[in-house]
Amino acid sequence: MQLLHVNGYDMAYVEQGSGAPLVLLHGAMCDLRYWATQMEAFGRRYRTIAPSLRHFWPERWDGIGDDFTIQQHTEDVAAFAAALGTGPVHLIGHSRGGHVAFRVAQHFPDRVRALILAEPGGELDATLAPEPPHPGMPAGIDIFGQAAERIRCGDIDGGVALFVDAVSGPGAWEALAERSRETMRENAYTLLGQVREQRPPFSRSDAEAIRAPTLLVGAERSPPTYARILGALGRTLWQAQRVTILGTSHAMNHGNPEAFNRAVLDFLDAQPPGSLTRSLP
């Protein structure tokens, strides 16, 4: 594990391989270890780099402070990409990390060569979602708040289990390997920061600002809210492809790593090498 000092913070990261840089962003209550099943496969073709975002493991954060926000993580990742000194990077984000990756591509377009969004977390505003959410969708923000309150009160497993079952479906926590459970326990207090961050919703103008070719990755068994977000972004982004990973839910890169890795590598291998210079419509 290495450290790179950006924006006054030491970001821990691991890397494997050589070639064009490929940066992997984890989601809520995870960290750089989340991508263990991708590092070798991606590292055969790319310089694959997995950082832990601010306040995630190996830091042991207590949930106190005001610098756990989408904006802060976006600025950190943009600075991290610049500090690598390699030019624009291929950027993958899963869940909350997908939201961060989206914002990096939106606000720092010169840092992103190609974008992969694996079920990015968030909400759609009225410009992307003229119809109300389907009544069967989980009320994610309320569930997350309940989960955070359990964690705040010391019921770590109860809070993390509530969160995991909300994003991946009933029984997902029980099905997790103990190693994955321990990772989420070690990052549990980051959920306290997440429920305070007032994450902005995705809008049409946000999506239209992104000029990197984008792969949208969904999972066959995920709650329908993710498909709704992917559908709206797919209709709006400048250049987007969409793929579904079969036989798995939200943690798709763990549930079906072979299919996930193949989808990502096929997309990246098809991208032209070199600069970001493109003709805009």
C-alpha positions in Angstrom: 0.0 0.0 0.0 1.2 3.5 -0.9 0.3 7.0 0.0 -0.2 10.1 -2.3 -0.7 13.5 -0.6 -3.5 15.5 -2.3 -5.6 18.3 -1.0 -4.0 18.1 2.4 -4.8 14.4 2.8 -2.8 11.2 2.4 -4.8 9.0 0.1 -3.9 5.3 0.5 -3.8 3.2 -2.7 -2.6 0.0 -4.3 -1.6 -0.5 -7.9 -0.7 -3.3 -10.2 0.4 -3.5 -13.9 1.6 -0.9 -16.4 0.2 1.0 -19.3 -2.6 3.5 -19.5 -3.9 4.4 -15.9 -7.1 2.9 -14.7 -8.4 4.2 -11.4 -11.0 2.3 -9.4 -13.4 4.0 -6.9 -15.1 2.0 -4.3 -18.6 2.7 -2.9 -20.1 3.2 0.6 -18.5 1.5 3.6 -15.8 -0.1 1.4 -12.2 0.8 0.5 -9.4 0.0 -1.8 -9.7 -3.7 -0.9 -13.1 -3.8 -2.6 -11.3 -4.3 -6.0 -9.1 -7.2 -5.0 -10.8 -9.5 -7.6 -10.1 -6.9 -10.4 -6.5 -5.9 -9.7 -4.8 -8.9 -11.4 -7.2 -9.1 -14.4 -7.1 -5.3 -15.1 -3.4 -5.1 -14.2 -2.5 -7.4 -17.1 -3.5 -4.6 -19.6 -3.5 -1.3 -17.6 -1.8 0.4 -14.7 -4.6 -0.4 -12.3 -4.8 1.9 -9.2 -7.4 1.5 -6.4 -7.4 4.4 -3.8 -9.3 4.6 -0.6 -11.3 7.8 -0.5 -11.0 10.3 2.3 -11.9 8.9 5.8 -12.1 5.3 4.6 -9.8 2.5 5.8 -6.9 2.5 6.6 -8.0 5.6 8.4 -10.2 4.9 11.4 -12.6 7.8 11.3 -15.1 8.6 14.0 -17.7 10.2 11.7 -17.0 13.7 13.1 -16.2 16.5 10.7 -17.6 18.3 7.6 -15.2 17.1 4.9 -17.0 13.9 4.0 -18.9 15.0 0.9 -19.3 14.2 -2.7 -17.7 17.5 -3.6 -14.6 16.8 -1.4 -14.2 13.3 -2.8 -14.6 14.6 -6.3 -11.9 17.2 -5.8 -9.6 14.6 -4.1 -10.0 12.1 -7.0 -9.4 14.9 -9.6 -6.2 15.9 -7.7 -5.2 12.3 -7.3 -5.5 11.7 -11.1 -3.5 14.9 -11.8 -0.8 13.9 -9.3 -0.2 10.6 -11.1 1.3 12.7 -13.9 0.1 10.4 -16.6 -2.5 12.5 -18.3 -6.2 11.6 -18.3 -7.2 8.3 -16.7 -9.8 5.6 -17.3 -12.1 6.0 -14.3 -14.4 3.3 -12.8 -16.8 4.0 -10.0 -19.1 1.6 -8.2 -22.2 2.8 -6.3 -21.3 5.9 -4.3 -17.9 5.8 -6.0 -19.9 5.9 -9.3 -21.4 9.1 -8.2 -18.0 10.5 -7.4 -16.7 9.3 -10.8 -19.6 11.0 -12.6 -18.8 14.3 -10.9 -15.1 14.0 -11.7 -16.0 13.6 -15.4 -18.5 16.4 -15.2 -16.3 19.0 -13.5 -12.8 17.9 -14.5 -13.3 16.6 -18.1 -9.5 16.8 -18.8 -8.8 14.2 -16.1 -11.0 11.4 -17.6 -10.4 9.5 -20.8 -13.1 6.9 -20.4 -15.8 6.5 -17.7 -17.3 3.3 -16.3 -20.3 3.8 -13.9 -21.3 0.6 -12.1 -24.8 1.4 -10.7 -23.9 4.9 -9.5 -25.8 5.9 -6.3 -27.9 8.9 -6.1 -31.2 10.5 -7.2 -32.6 11.9 -10.4 -34.0 15.4 -10.5 -37.1 16.3 -12.5 -35.1 17.0 -15.7 -34.2 13.3 -15.9 -37.1 11.8 -14.0 -40.3 13.5 -15.1 -42.3 10.5 -13.6 -42.3 9.8 -9.9 -40.3 6.8 -8.6 -42.0 3.4 -8.9 -43.8 2.7 -5.5 -41.9 -0.6 -5.2 -38.5 1.2 -5.0 -36.8 1.3 -1.6 -36.8 4.7 0.2 -33.0 4.6 0.2 -32.4 7.9 2.0 -34.6 6.9 4.9 -33.1 3.4 5.2 -29.6 4.9 5.1 -30.5 7.3 7.9 -31.9 4.4 10.0 -28.7 2.4 9.3 -26.5 5.3 10.3 -28.4 5.8 13.5 -27.9 2.1 14.5 -24.2 2.5 13.8 -24.1 5.8 15.9 -25.7 3.9 18.8 -23.1 1.1 18.6 -25.1 -1.5 16.7 -22.5 -1.8 13.9 -23.7 -5.1 12.4 -27.3 -4.1 12.6 -26.7 -0.8 10.8 -24.4 -2.3 8.1 -26.8 -5.2 7.5 -29.7 -2.8 7.0 -27.7 -0.8 4.5 -26.4 -3.8 2.6 -29.9 -5.4 2.3 -31.3 -2.1 1.0 -28.8 -1.7 -1.8 -28.4 -5.4 -2.8 -31.7 -7.0 -1.8 -32.9 -9.0 1.3 -30.5 -11.5 2.6 -27.4 -9.8 1.1 -25.7 -9.2 4.4 -26.1 -12.8 5.5 -24.7 -14.0 2.1 -21.5 -11.9 2.4 -18.2 -13.6 3.1 -16.8 -12.7 6.6 -13.9 -10.8 5.0 -16.4 -8.5 3.2 -18.3 -8.0 6.4 -15.2 -7.1 8.3 -14.3 -4.5 5.7 -17.7 -2.9 6.0 -17.5 -2.9 9.8 -14.1 -1.1 9.6 -15.7 1.6 7.4 -19.1 1.8 9.2 -18.7 5.3 10.6 -18.3 6.7 7.1 -22.1 6.2 6.7 -22.6 9.0 9.3 -20.8 11.3 7.0 -22.7 10.1 4.0 -26.1 10.7 5.4 -25.1 14.3 6.2 -23.5 15.2 2.8 -26.7 16.4 1.0 -25.6 14.7 -2.3 -26.9 16.6 -5.3 -29.2 14.7 -7.7 -28.2 13.9 -11.2 -29.6 16.4 -13.7 -29.8 16.6 -17.5 -27.3 19.4 -17.7 -24.9 17.4 -15.4 -25.1 14.4 -17.8 -24.8 16.6 -20.9 -21.6 18.1 -19.6 -19.8 14.7 -19.6 -17.9 14.2 -22.9 -16.0 11.0 -22.0 -17.2 7.8 -23.6 -19.1 6.0 -20.9 -20.0 2.4 -20.0 -23.1 2.0 -17.8 -23.0 -1.3 -15.9 -26.0 -2.8 -14.2 -26.7 -6.1 -12.4 -29.6 -8.4 -13.1 -30.8 -8.8 -9.5 -30.3 -5.3 -8.2 -33.2 -3.2 -6.8 -34.9 -1.3 -9.6 -33.7 2.1 -8.6 -30.3 1.5 -10.2 -31.8 0.5 -13.5 -33.9 3.7 -13.4 -30.7 5.8 -12.9 -28.8 3.9 -15.6 -31.7 4.3 -18.1 -31.9 8.1 -17.5 -28.2 8.6 -17.9 -28.1 6.3 -20.9 -30.6 8.4 -22.7 -28.7 11.6 -21.9 -25.0 11.1 -22.0 -23.1 12.0 -25.1 -21.7 8.6 -25.8 -22.9 5.7 -23.6 -23.1 2.0 -23.8 -25.0 -0.2 -21.3 -24.4 -3.8 -20.2 -26.0 -6.0 -17.6 -24.1 -8.5 -15.4 -26.2 -11.6 -15.1 -26.7 -13.7 -12.0 -25.7 -11.1 -9.4 -26.9 -8.0 -7.6 -25.3 -4.7 -6.7 -21.8 -6.0 -5.7 -21.5 -7.3 -9.3 -17.7 -7.3 -9.5 -17.8 -9.8 -6.6 -20.9 -11.7 -7.6 -19.8 -12.4 -11.2 -16.3 -11.1 -11.5 -15.6 -12.8 -14.8 -18.5 -11.1 -16.6 -17.8 -7.8 -15.0 -14.1 -7.9 -15.8 -14.8 -8.9 -19.4 -17.4 -6.1 -19.9 -15.0 -3.4 -18.6 -11.9 -4.7 -20.5 -13.9 -5.0 -23.8 -15.1 -1.4 -23.4 -11.7 0.0 -22.5 -9.8 -2.0 -25.2 -12.2 -0.4 -27.8 -11.2 3.1 -26.8 -8.8 5.0 -29.0 -5.4 5.6 -27.4 -3.9 9.0 -26.8 -5.5 12.3 -25.9 -9.0 13.4 -25.1 -9.4 15.5 -28.3 -12.7 14.7 -29.8 -15.2 16.3 -32.2 -18.2 17.4 -30.2 -21.7 17.2 -31.6 
